[in-house]
Amino acid sequence: MRKHLDALFVLLAAAGILLSQERFDLRVRTYFFAGFSGDAAALEKGMKICEDSLATDPKNAEALVWHGSGLFYQAGQAFQKGDQQNGMRLWTRGLKEMDDAVAIAPESVGVRIPRGAVVLAGSRFLPSPEMARPLIEKGVGDFEEAYKLQGPDLSRMGTHPRGELMLGLADGYSRLGDQEKAQQWFERIQKEMPGTPYAKSAATWLETKSLAPQQAGCLGCHTGK
């Protein structure tokens, strides 16, 4: 489970894909990343910033999606401790907050990327493929929307955010069983990102048609400029 929580942290780093100049995530993500690495005090600070923002503006979609991600992380902690009742409560509430955020701002990359990253990570520690599939579909949909909003030319983005977006889509489609779309994305990664860890993962998938979780998320984290 710890590895899955780490995956949640590193996938959320894909929020660096955002292009807006006034970004709510810049106010909170340092706290959340530290919190997802085990710093409870930092997570509390990030959650408090979100809660204060939501007290002023309940429709602040970015504050809502980050707060939901925090609840989602806390759900994982509860499940680790064997507290299934509290874990399910936090899981359900966290997902609802993230879904509500997307309903408020469906065309916001600052909302789509955090939710997509979280649900793709969370889908990996559900007990069955049938339970995981709705989360994978939701995450792929968020990443597709982010891609559409930013246009087909991703060359202006740093290596890390570009690779995370493309790899998330490629691996997501593979996990959904859409091998044609997965192959298109993996081939594009190989073509557009030669010499990167993303190209290495793409080569592995193109040869084996599968990726281990550690090959499918946050490669070379925070190295993109």
MDAnalysis code that builds the backbone (N, CA, C; Angstrom):
import MDAnalysis as mda
import numpy as np

u = mda.Universe.empty(675, n_residues=225, atom_resindex=np.repeat(np.arange(225), 3), trajectory=True)
u.add_TopologyAttr("name", ["N", "CA", "C"] * 225)
u.add_TopologyAttr("resid", np.arange(1, 226))
u.add_TopologyAttr("resname", ["MET", "ARG", "LYS", "HIS", "LEU", "ASP", "ALA", "LEU", "PHE", "VAL", "LEU", "LEU", "ALA", "ALA", "ALA", "GLY", "ILE", "LEU", "LEU", "SER", "GLN", "GLU", "ARG", "PHE", "ASP", "LEU", "ARG", "VAL", "ARG", "THR", "TYR", "PHE", "PHE", "ALA", "GLY", "PHE", "SER", "GLY", "ASP", "ALA", "ALA", "ALA", "LEU", "GLU", "LYS", "GLY", "MET", "LYS", "ILE", "CYS", "GLU", "ASP", "SER", "LEU", "ALA", "THR", "ASP", "PRO", "LYS", "ASN", "ALA", "GLU", "ALA", "LEU", "VAL", "TRP", "HIS", "GLY", "SER", "GLY", "LEU", "PHE", "TYR", "GLN", "ALA", "GLY", "GLN", "ALA", "PHE", "GLN", "LYS", "GLY", "ASP", "GLN", "GLN", "ASN", "GLY", "MET", "ARG", "LEU", "TRP", "THR", "ARG", "GLY", "LEU", "LYS", "GLU", "MET", "ASP", "ASP", "ALA", "VAL", "ALA", "ILE", "ALA", "PRO", "GLU", "SER", "VAL", "GLY", "VAL", "ARG", "ILE", "PRO", "ARG", "GLY", "ALA", "VAL", "VAL", "LEU", "ALA", "GLY", "SER", "ARG", "PHE", "LEU", "PRO", "SER", "PRO", "GLU", "MET", "ALA", "ARG", "PRO", "LEU", "ILE", "GLU", "LYS", "GLY", "VAL", "GLY", "ASP", "PHE", "GLU", "GLU", "ALA", "TYR", "LYS", "LEU", "GLN", "GLY", "PRO", "ASP", "LEU", "SER", "ARG", "MET", "GLY", "THR", "HIS", "PRO", "ARG", "GLY", "GLU", "LEU", "MET", "LEU", "GLY", "LEU", "ALA", "ASP", "GLY", "TYR", "SER", "ARG", "LEU", "GLY", "ASP", "GLN", "GLU", "LYS", "ALA", "GLN", "GLN", "TRP", "PHE", "GLU", "ARG", "ILE", "GLN", "LYS", "GLU", "MET", "PRO", "GLY", "THR", "PRO", "TYR", "ALA", "LYS", "SER", "ALA", "ALA", "THR", "TRP", "LEU", "GLU", "THR", "LYS", "SER", "LEU", "ALA", "PRO", "GLN", "GLN", "ALA", "GLY", "CYS", "LEU", "GLY", "CYS", "HIS", "THR", "GLY", "LYS"])
u.atoms.positions = np.array([
    [0.827, -1.209, 0.000],
    [0.000, 0.000, 0.000],
    [0.854, 1.248, 0.000],
    [2.003, 1.225, 0.707],
    [2.866, 2.400, 0.742],
    [3.313, 2.798, -0.662],
    [3.629, 1.787, -1.479],
    [4.037, 2.082, -2.848],
    [2.914, 2.760, -3.612],
    [1.683, 2.336, -3.352],
    [0.555, 2.957, -4.046],
    [0.365, 4.396, -3.585],
    [0.577, 4.682, -2.300],
    [0.465, 6.046, -1.810],
    [1.572, 6.905, -2.401],
    [2.769, 6.336, -2.540],
    [3.851, 7.067, -3.199],
    [3.467, 7.375, -4.639],
    [2.814, 6.416, -5.294],
    [2.385, 6.636, -6.667],
    [1.391, 7.778, -6.744],
    [0.520, 7.882, -5.747],
    [-0.424, 8.986, -5.697],
    [0.313, 10.309, -5.648],
    [1.355, 10.393, -4.814],
    [2.135, 11.621, -4.697],
    [2.804, 11.994, -6.009],
    [3.484, 11.041, -6.618],
    [4.247, 11.388, -7.806],
    [3.340, 11.659, -8.991],
    [2.209, 10.994, -9.068],
    [1.314, 11.286, -10.173],
    [0.698, 12.664, -10.039],
    [0.460, 13.087, -8.807],
    [-0.072, 14.433, -8.631],
    [0.917, 15.495, -9.100],
    [2.192, 15.153, -9.138],
    [3.178, 16.102, -9.645],
    [2.906, 16.458, -11.086],
    [2.105, 15.654, -11.773],
    [1.731, 15.976, -13.144],
    [0.921, 17.262, -13.223],
    [0.493, 17.799, -12.082],
    [-0.193, 19.092, -12.086],
    [0.701, 20.177, -12.655],
    [1.986, 19.931, -12.806],
    [2.889, 20.875, -13.448],
    [2.550, 21.116, -14.896],
    [1.623, 20.350, -15.463],
    [1.172, 20.542, -16.834],
    [0.428, 21.867, -16.995],
    [-0.061, 22.434, -15.920],
    [-0.912, 23.620, -15.987],
    [-0.205, 24.791, -16.658],
    [-0.998, 25.602, -17.361],
    [-0.448, 26.741, -18.093],
    [-0.860, 28.087, -17.499],
    [-1.875, 28.104, -16.659],
    [-2.385, 29.363, -16.130],
    [-1.346, 30.101, -15.306],
    [-1.400, 31.436, -15.349],
    [-0.462, 32.255, -14.593],
    [-0.893, 32.416, -13.138],
    [-2.195, 32.312, -12.879],
    [-2.689, 32.429, -11.508],
    [-3.183, 31.047, -11.085],
    [-2.301, 30.306, -10.470],
    [-2.566, 28.903, -10.211],
    [-2.738, 28.652, -8.726],
    [-3.900, 28.110, -8.391],
    [-4.157, 27.766, -6.994],
    [-3.178, 26.697, -6.529],
    [-2.800, 25.798, -7.420],
    [-1.932, 24.694, -7.004],
    [-0.589, 25.181, -6.467],
    [-0.134, 26.358, -6.920],
    [1.136, 26.886, -6.424],
    [1.053, 27.257, -4.951],
    [-0.151, 27.497, -4.453],
    [-0.337, 27.834, -3.043],
    [-0.320, 26.596, -2.156],
    [-0.706, 25.451, -2.716],
    [-0.927, 24.295, -1.849],
    [-0.087, 23.068, -2.155],
    [0.438, 22.955, -3.364],
    [0.981, 21.654, -3.751],
    [2.215, 21.251, -2.932],
    [3.027, 22.225, -2.504],
    [4.178, 21.864, -1.678],
    [3.722, 21.174, -0.393],
    [2.647, 21.700, 0.196],
    [2.106, 21.095, 1.414],
    [1.538, 19.697, 1.133],
    [0.815, 19.579, 0.015],
    [0.218, 18.289, -0.298],
    [1.279, 17.249, -0.635],
    [2.293, 17.640, -1.410],
    [3.330, 16.675, -1.762],
    [4.065, 16.195, -0.512],
    [4.347, 17.133, 0.400],
    [4.992, 16.734, 1.658],
    [4.053, 15.853, 2.471],
    [2.772, 16.203, 2.478],
    [1.792, 15.411, 3.207],
    [1.670, 14.012, 2.666],
    [1.675, 13.880, 1.345],
    [1.573, 12.565, 0.727],
    [2.850, 11.747, 0.930],
    [3.917, 12.398, 1.354],
    [5.155, 11.690, 1.689],
    [5.238, 11.356, 3.174],
    [4.170, 11.694, 3.934],
    [4.127, 11.309, 5.335],
    [4.151, 12.444, 6.338],
    [4.227, 13.705, 5.868],
    [4.261, 14.850, 6.765],
    [2.824, 15.284, 7.062],
    [2.277, 14.797, 8.150],
    [0.876, 15.069, 8.480],
    [0.612, 16.544, 8.709],
    [1.586, 17.251, 9.312],
    [1.402, 18.680, 9.577],
    [1.313, 19.464, 8.274],
    [2.125, 19.082, 7.298],
    [2.098, 19.771, 6.004],
    [0.764, 19.537, 5.312],
    [0.290, 18.295, 5.345],
    [-1.004, 18.012, 4.726],
    [-2.107, 18.811, 5.395],
    [-2.048, 18.932, 6.707],
    [-3.053, 19.713, 7.436],
    [-3.050, 21.170, 6.978],
    [-1.852, 21.720, 6.738],
    [-1.760, 23.110, 6.263],
    [-2.383, 23.250, 4.876],
    [-2.068, 22.301, 3.993],
    [-2.651, 22.357, 2.661],
    [-4.167, 22.238, 2.691],
    [-4.662, 21.318, 3.495],
    [-6.109, 21.145, 3.611],
    [-6.763, 22.405, 4.179],
    [-6.087, 23.057, 5.138],
    [-6.644, 24.272, 5.750],
    [-6.733, 25.402, 4.728],
    [-5.731, 25.536, 3.863],
    [-5.790, 26.559, 2.826],
    [-6.997, 26.311, 1.918],
    [-7.199, 25.045, 1.547],
    [-8.346, 24.701, 0.716],
    [-9.652, 25.000, 1.437],
    [-9.728, 24.628, 2.696],
    [-10.958, 24.839, 3.465],
    [-11.261, 26.323, 3.633],
    [-10.226, 27.136, 3.867],
    [-10.440, 28.579, 3.985],
    [-10.922, 29.158, 2.659],
    [-10.345, 28.698, 1.569],
    [-10.777, 29.172, 0.247],
    [-12.212, 28.772, -0.034],
    [-12.570, 27.543, 0.347],
    [-13.930, 27.069, 0.103],
    [-14.944, 27.744, 1.013],
    [-14.503, 28.176, 2.195],
    [-15.410, 28.918, 3.081],
    [-15.793, 30.254, 2.460],
    [-14.847, 30.846, 1.733],
    [-15.096, 32.117, 1.047],
    [-15.839, 31.905, -0.262],
    [-15.441, 30.843, -0.976],
    [-16.041, 30.551, -2.283],
    [-16.239, 29.045, -2.417],
    [-17.430, 28.553, -2.073],
    [-17.683, 27.106, -2.131],
    [-17.547, 26.522, -3.537],
    [-17.528, 27.374, -4.554],
    [-17.419, 26.920, -5.937],
    [-15.986, 27.025, -6.467],
    [-15.026, 27.197, -5.578],
    [-13.631, 27.231, -6.000],
    [-13.220, 25.813, -6.381],
    [-13.249, 25.535, -7.678],
    [-13.068, 24.160, -8.144],
    [-11.676, 23.623, -7.850],
    [-10.651, 24.470, -7.970],
    [-9.292, 23.981, -7.720],
    [-9.088, 23.659, -6.241],
    [-9.620, 24.513, -5.370],
    [-9.532, 24.213, -3.938],
    [-10.272, 22.911, -3.627],
    [-11.391, 22.704, -4.290],
    [-12.204, 21.519, -4.024],
    [-11.503, 20.244, -4.505],
    [-10.876, 20.307, -5.679],
    [-10.229, 19.105, -6.194],
    [-9.003, 18.731, -5.364],
    [-8.251, 19.742, -4.889],
    [-7.097, 19.435, -4.043],
    [-7.537, 18.911, -2.676],
    [-8.592, 19.501, -2.134],
    [-9.100, 19.017, -0.852],
    [-9.576, 17.575, -0.998],
    [-10.254, 17.281, -2.106],
    [-10.691, 15.918, -2.354],
    [-9.528, 14.951, -2.464],
    [-8.430, 15.400, -3.061],
    [-7.255, 14.526, -3.170],
    [-6.674, 14.231, -1.792],
    [-6.741, 15.212, -0.901],
    [-6.268, 14.993, 0.463],
    [-7.113, 13.968, 1.195],
    [-8.419, 14.062, 1.025],
    [-9.310, 13.075, 1.633],
    [-9.040, 11.679, 1.068],
    [-8.775, 11.623, -0.224],
    [-8.485, 10.355, -0.889],
    [-7.229, 9.718, -0.291],
    [-6.208, 10.545, -0.050],
    [-4.982, 10.054, 0.586],
    [-5.273, 9.559, 2.001],
    [-6.058, 10.321, 2.739],
    [-6.404, 9.914, 4.099],
    [-7.197, 8.608, 4.106],
    [-7.979, 8.384, 3.053],
    [-8.686, 7.111, 2.941],
    [-7.693, 5.962, 2.856],
    [-6.637, 6.141, 2.066],
    [-5.615, 5.107, 1.963],
    [-4.955, 4.826, 3.297],
    [-4.706, 5.884, 4.078],
    [-4.126, 5.684, 5.404],
    [-5.062, 4.887, 6.304],
    [-6.365, 5.203, 6.225],
    [-7.340, 4.492, 7.058],
    [-7.402, 3.018, 6.665],
    [-7.387, 2.741, 5.369],
    [-7.418, 1.355, 4.918],
    [-6.173, 0.607, 5.396],
    [-5.030, 1.293, 5.371],
    [-3.796, 0.677, 5.855],
    [-3.917, 0.228, 7.308],
    [-4.624, 1.021, 8.091],
    [-4.778, 0.733, 9.514],
    [-5.901, -0.264, 9.783],
    [-6.571, -0.697, 8.748],
    [-7.663, -1.640, 8.919],
    [-8.988, -1.002, 9.261],
    [-9.049, 0.341, 9.166],
    [-10.283, 1.063, 9.476],
    [-11.105, 1.192, 8.195],
    [-11.795, 0.121, 7.856],
    [-12.519, 0.083, 6.594],
    [-13.669, 1.092, 6.554],
    [-14.353, 1.266, 7.666],
    [-15.512, 2.167, 7.678],
    [-15.081, 3.604, 7.418],
    [-14.070, 4.077, 8.139],
    [-13.602, 5.440, 7.942],
    [-12.930, 5.588, 6.583],
    [-12.203, 4.547, 6.162],
    [-11.562, 4.598, 4.854],
    [-12.578, 4.758, 3.740],
    [-13.673, 4.007, 3.799],
    [-14.693, 4.119, 2.761],
    [-15.381, 5.481, 2.795],
    [-15.587, 6.001, 4.010],
    [-16.209, 7.330, 4.122],
    [-15.333, 8.388, 3.468],
    [-14.021, 8.356, 3.757],
    [-13.103, 9.333, 3.191],
    [-12.950, 9.142, 1.682],
    [-12.890, 7.892, 1.260],
    [-12.770, 7.569, -0.172],
    [-13.964, 8.145, -0.939],
    [-15.168, 7.879, -0.419],
    [-16.386, 8.340, -1.089],
    [-16.456, 9.862, -1.118],
    [-16.139, 10.487, 0.018],
    [-16.199, 11.950, 0.076],
    [-15.127, 12.577, -0.809],
    [-13.923, 11.990, -0.807],
    [-12.857, 12.533, -1.643],
    [-13.206, 12.465, -3.114],
    [-13.732, 11.331, -3.560],
    [-14.132, 11.202, -4.953],
    [-15.253, 12.182, -5.302],
    [-16.211, 12.340, -4.381],
    [-17.316, 13.265, -4.653],
    [-16.806, 14.694, -4.794],
    [-15.895, 15.100, -3.921],
    [-15.376, 16.465, -4.022],
    [-14.637, 16.671, -5.345],
    [-13.851, 15.680, -5.744],
    [-13.139, 15.821, -7.017],
    [-14.107, 15.838, -8.191],
    [-15.143, 14.999, -8.139],
    [-16.154, 14.991, -9.201],
    [-16.920, 16.308, -9.232],
    [-17.249, 16.838, -8.057],
    [-17.957, 18.118, -8.001],
    [-17.089, 19.228, -8.593],
    [-15.791, 19.167, -8.334],
    [-14.887, 20.178, -8.878],
    [-14.899, 20.160, -10.395],
    [-14.879, 18.965, -10.984],
    [-14.914, 18.853, -12.445],
    [-16.258, 19.320, -12.991],
    [-17.325, 19.050, -12.261],
    [-18.645, 19.523, -12.694],
    [-18.706, 21.050, -12.705],
    [-18.025, 21.687, -11.748],
    [-17.998, 23.150, -11.676],
    [-17.140, 23.741, -12.788],
    [-15.994, 23.118, -13.061],
    [-15.043, 23.673, -14.036],
    [-14.535, 22.570, -14.958],
    [-15.384, 22.068, -15.845],
    [-14.999, 20.933, -16.691],
    [-13.892, 21.241, -17.681],
    [-13.668, 22.516, -17.975],
    [-12.641, 22.880, -18.949],
    [-11.406, 23.480, -18.292],
    [-11.217, 23.196, -17.011],
    [-10.046, 23.692, -16.294],
    [-8.987, 22.596, -16.215],
    [-7.819, 22.861, -16.809],
    [-6.712, 21.911, -16.699],
    [-6.303, 21.772, -15.236],
    [-6.423, 22.867, -14.474],
    [-6.058, 22.860, -13.062],
    [-6.948, 21.984, -12.204],
    [-8.056, 21.540, -12.756],
    [-8.953, 20.615, -12.066],
    [-8.830, 19.213, -12.661],
    [-8.771, 19.151, -13.987],
    [-8.738, 17.856, -14.661],
    [-7.477, 17.051, -14.333],
    [-6.326, 17.708, -14.338],
    [-5.082, 16.973, -14.112],
    [-5.006, 16.390, -12.694],
    [-5.280, 17.175, -11.640],
    [-5.231, 16.561, -10.303],
    [-6.184, 15.382, -10.142],
    [-7.438, 15.543, -10.610],
    [-8.359, 14.413, -10.446],
    [-7.899, 13.212, -11.264],
    [-7.510, 13.460, -12.509],
    [-7.085, 12.352, -13.350],
    [-5.905, 11.608, -12.765],
    [-4.925, 12.350, -12.250],
    [-3.746, 11.726, -11.673],
    [-4.109, 10.895, -10.450],
    [-4.975, 11.425, -9.615],
    [-5.352, 10.740, -8.378],
    [-6.122, 9.447, -8.672],
    [-7.103, 9.519, -9.558],
    [-7.913, 8.323, -9.773],
    [-7.138, 7.248, -10.537],
    [-6.226, 7.649, -11.427],
    [-5.400, 6.647, -12.100],
    [-4.513, 5.929, -11.084],
    [-3.957, 6.690, -10.154],
    [-3.141, 6.063, -9.106],
    [-3.998, 5.195, -8.199],
    [-5.136, 5.730, -7.777],
    [-5.999, 4.993, -6.858],
    [-6.535, 3.707, -7.447],
    [-6.728, 3.691, -8.750],
    [-7.278, 2.492, -9.387],
    [-6.367, 1.293, -9.246],
    [-5.083, 1.532, -8.970],
    [-4.122, 0.432, -8.910],
    [-4.249, -0.395, -7.637],
    [-4.882, 0.143, -6.603],
    [-4.973, -0.681, -5.410],
    [-6.406, -1.063, -5.040],
    [-7.245, -1.121, -6.072],
    [-8.566, -1.711, -5.874],
    [-8.468, -3.225, -6.066],
    [-9.338, -3.977, -5.409],
    [-9.159, -5.434, -5.376],
    [-9.465, -6.175, -6.670],
    [-10.129, -5.525, -7.627],
    [-10.469, -6.245, -8.860],
    [-10.450, -5.299, -10.051],
    [-10.195, -5.828, -11.249],
    [-10.235, -5.001, -12.460],
    [-11.598, -4.357, -12.676],
    [-12.651, -5.055, -12.296],
    [-13.998, -4.511, -12.481],
    [-14.206, -3.253, -11.644],
    [-13.661, -3.248, -10.428],
    [-13.778, -2.069, -9.567],
    [-12.867, -0.949, -10.050],
    [-11.729, -1.309, -10.622],
    [-10.759, -0.308, -11.048],
    [-11.190, 0.397, -12.328],
    [-11.895, -0.294, -13.183],
    [-12.184, 0.234, -14.515],
    [-12.857, 1.622, -14.519],
    [-13.880, 1.868, -13.704],
    [-14.496, 3.205, -13.737],
    [-13.510, 4.316, -13.387],
    [-12.592, 4.059, -12.466],
    [-11.603, 5.073, -12.130],
    [-10.622, 5.281, -13.275],
    [-10.201, 4.204, -13.925],
    [-9.289, 4.345, -15.065],
    [-9.965, 5.143, -16.177],
    [-11.223, 4.831, -16.448],
    [-11.958, 5.558, -17.483],
    [-12.051, 7.042, -17.148],
    [-12.299, 7.328, -15.886],
    [-12.402, 8.725, -15.457],
    [-11.060, 9.434, -15.611],
    [-9.980, 8.774, -15.203],
    [-8.655, 9.370, -15.302],
    [-8.233, 9.606, -16.734],
    [-8.472, 8.626, -17.593],
    [-8.139, 8.789, -19.016],
    [-8.962, 9.930, -19.615],
    [-10.231, 10.012, -19.241],
    [-11.066, 11.109, -19.727],
    [-10.532, 12.468, -19.307],
    [-10.048, 12.571, -18.081],
    [-9.484, 13.829, -17.609],
    [-8.221, 14.191, -18.381],
    [-7.349, 13.209, -18.601],
    [-6.115, 13.481, -19.325],
    [-6.396, 13.809, -20.791],
    [-7.402, 13.164, -21.389],
    [-7.781, 13.497, -22.761],
    [-8.302, 14.926, -22.841],
    [-9.094, 15.321, -21.855],
    [-9.617, 16.690, -21.846],
    [-8.480, 17.693, -21.675],
    [-7.521, 17.386, -20.792],
    [-6.370, 18.267, -20.611],
    [-5.575, 18.386, -21.900],
    [-5.410, 17.260, -22.585],
    [-4.698, 17.265, -23.866],
    [-5.444, 18.116, -24.887],
    [-6.757, 17.962, -24.949],
    [-7.560, 18.726, -25.898],
    [-7.485, 20.222, -25.599],
    [-7.534, 20.580, -24.332],
    [-7.509, 21.989, -23.946],
    [-6.179, 22.650, -24.292],
    [-5.108, 21.882, -24.262],
    [-3.784, 22.456, -24.512],
    [-3.329, 22.305, -25.957],
    [-4.072, 21.566, -26.762],
    [-3.739, 21.428, -28.165],
    [-2.810, 20.271, -28.425],
    [-2.742, 19.831, -29.677],
    [-1.964, 18.633, -30.014],
    [-0.455, 18.818, -29.941],
    [0.025, 20.078, -29.970],
    [1.466, 20.314, -29.924],
    [1.902, 20.478, -28.479],
    [2.558, 19.448, -27.942],
    [2.987, 19.473, -26.548],
    [4.459, 19.845, -26.406],
    [5.093, 20.240, -27.494],
    [6.543, 20.462, -27.469],
    [6.940, 21.617, -26.560],
    [6.027, 22.546, -26.294],
    [6.352, 23.688, -25.446],
    [6.418, 23.308, -23.976],
    [5.945, 22.121, -23.650],
    [5.937, 21.671, -22.264],
    [7.263, 21.028, -21.906],
    [7.614, 21.045, -20.639],
    [8.820, 20.384, -20.166],
    [8.720, 18.879, -20.329],
    [9.869, 18.217, -20.276],
    [9.916, 16.765, -20.471],
    [9.010, 16.039, -19.481],
    [9.089, 16.415, -18.210],
    [8.320, 15.687, -17.205],
    [6.812, 15.828, -17.385],
    [6.255, 17.043, -17.431],
    [4.798, 17.130, -17.576],
    [4.303, 16.547, -18.889],
    [5.070, 16.746, -19.972],
    [4.659, 16.181, -21.261],
    [4.674, 14.648, -21.201],
    [5.744, 14.091, -20.642],
    [5.839, 12.645, -20.564],
    [4.772, 12.034, -19.682],
    [4.469, 12.700, -18.551],
    [3.446, 12.174, -17.653],
    [2.070, 12.158, -18.308],
    [1.754, 13.224, -19.046],
    [0.463, 13.282, -19.714],
    [0.353, 12.179, -20.761],
    [1.373, 12.045, -21.591],
    [1.338, 11.064, -22.670],
    [1.386, 9.634, -22.136],
    [2.226, 9.398, -21.134],
    [2.327, 8.057, -20.570],
    [1.057, 7.676, -19.816],
    [0.455, 8.661, -19.130],
    [-0.802, 8.389, -18.445],
    [-1.887, 7.944, -19.406],
    [-1.945, 8.609, -20.571],
    [-2.927, 8.217, -21.579],
    [-2.599, 6.854, -22.170],
    [-1.329, 6.640, -22.508],
    [-0.932, 5.374, -23.117],
    [-1.213, 4.198, -22.186],
    [-0.765, 4.304, -20.941],
    [-0.954, 3.210, -19.993],
    [-2.423, 3.062, -19.623],
    [-3.134, 4.186, -19.516],
    [-4.552, 4.117, -19.196],
    [-5.331, 3.350, -20.251],
    [-5.084, 3.669, -21.521],
    [-5.767, 2.941, -22.585],
    [-5.388, 1.465, -22.586],
    [-4.121, 1.183, -22.296],
    [-3.699, -0.218, -22.225],
    [-4.455, -0.956, -21.131],
    [-4.596, -0.336, -19.983],
    [-5.295, -0.981, -18.868],
    [-6.790, -1.129, -19.147],
    [-7.320, -0.295, -20.044],
    [-8.720, -0.420, -20.436],
    [-8.918, -1.448, -21.540],
    [-7.811, -1.979, -22.066],
    [-7.907, -2.971, -23.126],
    [-7.989, -2.389, -24.520],
    [-7.809, -1.072, -24.662],
    [-7.826, -0.438, -25.983],
    [-6.392, -0.410, -26.512],
    [-5.956, -1.536, -27.047],
    [-4.567, -1.664, -27.461],
    [-4.220, -0.760, -28.642],
    [-5.190, -0.466, -29.490],
    [-4.925, 0.391, -30.647],
    [-4.550, 1.802, -30.201],
    [-5.357, 2.382, -29.310],
    [-5.048, 3.730, -28.824],
    [-3.775, 3.729, -27.986],
    [-3.605, 2.688, -27.179],
    [-2.393, 2.595, -26.375],
    [-1.158, 2.587, -27.279],
    [-1.206, 1.804, -28.328],
    [-0.057, 1.719, -29.228],
    [0.223, 3.058, -29.894],
    [-0.825, 3.764, -30.276],
    [-0.633, 5.077, -30.901],
    [0.104, 6.023, -29.968],
    [-0.273, 6.027, -28.682],
    [0.381, 6.909, -27.722],
    [1.807, 6.461, -27.423],
    [2.007, 5.159, -27.258],
    [3.363, 4.679, -26.974],
    [4.294, 4.953, -28.162],
    [3.796, 4.792, -29.373],
    [4.628, 5.092, -30.541],
    [4.935, 6.581, -30.620],
    [3.967, 7.401, -30.244],
    [4.215, 8.845, -30.245],
    [5.265, 9.219, -29.203],
    [5.205, 8.577, -28.037],
    [6.212, 8.828, -26.999],
    [7.602, 8.488, -27.529],
    [7.719, 7.340, -28.165],
    [9.018, 6.945, -28.718],
    [9.522, 7.953, -29.741],
    [8.630, 8.438, -30.576],
    [9.012, 9.359, -31.642],
    [9.375, 10.742, -31.114],
    [8.580, 11.248, -30.170],
    [8.725, 12.635, -29.736],
    [9.632, 12.805, -28.515],
    [9.913, 11.715, -27.804],
    [10.692, 11.831, -26.575],
    [11.853, 10.838, -26.537],
    [12.655, 10.768, -27.594],
    [13.755, 9.799, -27.623],
    [14.774, 10.080, -26.522],
    [15.346, 9.004, -25.987],
    [16.373, 9.158, -24.967],
    [15.864, 9.476, -23.583],
    [14.552, 9.447, -23.378],
    [13.965, 9.746, -22.066],
    [13.472, 8.459, -21.418],
    [13.248, 8.486, -20.089],
    [12.651, 7.306, -19.441],
    [11.290, 6.942, -20.019],
    [10.580, 7.937, -20.553],
    [9.270, 7.674, -21.144],
    [9.410, 6.826, -22.403],
    [10.421, 7.130, -23.209],
    [10.669, 6.323, -24.404],
    [11.053, 4.898, -24.021],
    [11.788, 4.753, -22.927],
    [12.168, 3.416, -22.461],
    [10.934, 2.622, -22.053],
    [10.018, 3.256, -21.322],
    [8.777, 2.575, -20.949],
    [7.959, 2.227, -22.182],
    [7.928, 3.156, -23.148],
    [7.190, 2.898, -24.383],
    [7.764, 1.689, -25.115],
    [9.093, 1.595, -25.169],
    [9.725, 0.455, -25.837],
    [9.371, -0.851, -25.142],
    [9.330, -0.813, -23.812],
    [8.955, -2.009, -23.054],
    [7.539, -2.439, -23.387],
    [6.612, -1.472, -23.395],
    [5.227, -1.817, -23.694],
    [5.085, -2.334, -25.117],
    [5.738, -1.677, -26.071],
    [5.606, -2.095, -27.469],
    [6.138, -3.510, -27.690],
    [7.068, -3.913, -26.826],
    [7.610, -5.265, -26.946],
    [6.768, -6.288, -26.188],
    [6.254, -5.897, -25.009],
    [5.591, -6.874, -24.135],
    [4.091, -6.660, -24.000],
    [3.603, -5.483, -24.419],
    [2.192, -5.096, -24.291],
    [1.745, -4.970, -22.838],
    [2.701, -4.683, -21.944],
    [2.349, -4.437, -20.547],
    [3.455, -3.627, -19.892],
    [3.102, -2.945, -18.785],
    [4.070, -2.192, -17.993],
    [3.836, -2.484, -16.525],
    [4.920, -2.608, -15.768],
    [4.819, -2.659, -14.323],
    [4.428, -1.277, -13.814],
    [3.753, -1.183, -12.658],
    [3.331, 0.128, -12.154],
    [4.458, 1.141, -12.072],
    [5.669, 0.716, -11.668],
    [6.777, 1.662, -11.534],
    [7.287, 2.169, -12.875],
    [6.876, 1.526, -13.965],
    [7.270, 1.968, -15.306],
    [6.221, 2.876, -15.928],
    [5.102, 3.033, -15.231],
    [3.963, 3.696, -15.846],
    [3.601, 5.024, -15.205],
    [4.382, 5.489, -14.233],
    [4.025, 6.746, -13.589],
    [5.197, 7.499, -13.037],
    [5.224, 8.779, -13.290],
    [6.183, 9.741, -12.762],
    [7.632, 9.263, -12.891],
    [8.147, 9.292, -14.100],
    [9.522, 8.919, -14.378],
    [10.369, 10.188, -14.426],
    [11.452, 10.218, -13.672],
    [12.282, 11.411, -13.656],
    [11.550, 12.596, -13.070],
    [10.841, 12.350, -11.975],
    [9.958, 13.362, -11.381],
    [10.701, 14.650, -11.051],
    [10.056, 15.760, -11.397],
    [10.541, 17.115, -11.127],
    [11.783, 17.494, -11.922],
    [12.066, 16.746, -13.000],
    [13.209, 17.118, -13.813],
    [12.820, 18.009, -14.969],
    [11.518, 18.067, -15.261],
    [11.082, 18.906, -16.354],
    [11.205, 20.364, -16.024],
    [11.489, 21.198, -17.031],
    [11.614, 22.650, -16.844],
    [10.401, 23.359, -17.402],
])
